[in-house]
């Protein structure tokens, strides 16, 4: 199965998040735009800072953090 990947410049982060109904709170965490007290989490249950946001995976909006460990975990899930 072929996975679709969209890459984007870091300056587009807020635009991408907004398109998916997300925002960034005063502490820098990604939150639900309509419920800003609700922070988004990765599959591992980690809250996601905007600076660590690397992308989204299809499937109820799975948030992916930047870094080698997250990339390996994503690769394993896609295999």
Residue pairs with C-beta under 8 A, 6 or more apart in sequence:
3 58
3 78
4 58
5 55
6 55
7 55
8 16
13 50
13 53
14 24
14 50
16 56
17 23
17 24
17 30
17 50
17 53
18 33
20 56
20 61
21 32
21 33
21 34
22 30
22 31
22 32
22 33
22 40
23 30
23 31
23 32
23 33
23 36
24 30
24 31
24 50
25 31
25 36
25 39
28 49
28 50
28 51
29 39
29 40
29 47
29 48
29 49
29 50
30 39
30 40
30 47
30 48
30 49
30 50
30 53
30 63
31 37
31 38
31 39
31 40
32 38
32 40
39 47
39 48
40 47
40 48
40 61
40 63
41 47
41 48
41 63
42 48
42 62
42 63
42 64
42 65
42 70
43 62
43 73
43 77
44 73
46 65
48 63
48 65
52 65
52 66
52 67
53 63
53 64
53 65
53 66
54 64
54 65
54 66
54 67
54 70
54 71
55 64
56 62
56 63
56 64
57 63
57 64
57 74
57 77
64 70
64 74
